[in-house]
Amino acid sequence: MLKWALIFFIVSLIAGALGFTRVSSAAGGIAKILFWIFLIVFVIFIVLALMAGEVVF
């Protein structure tokens, strides 16, 4: 998911540099949404890993 966020971010930068502002804005919005989804899932997995570690030890 983070890979796709980075791809959309790069597309956004290139489109912005070439003057395609609507494409750049759309790709930037998609990249932002994917990044936040990745961050939320990452935090959930960290919490689950810490909880599982406490049960084992």
Secondary structure by P-SEA (a helix, b strand, c coil): caaaaaaaaaaaaaaaaacaaaaaaaaaaaaaaaaaaaaaaaaaaaaaaaaaaaaac
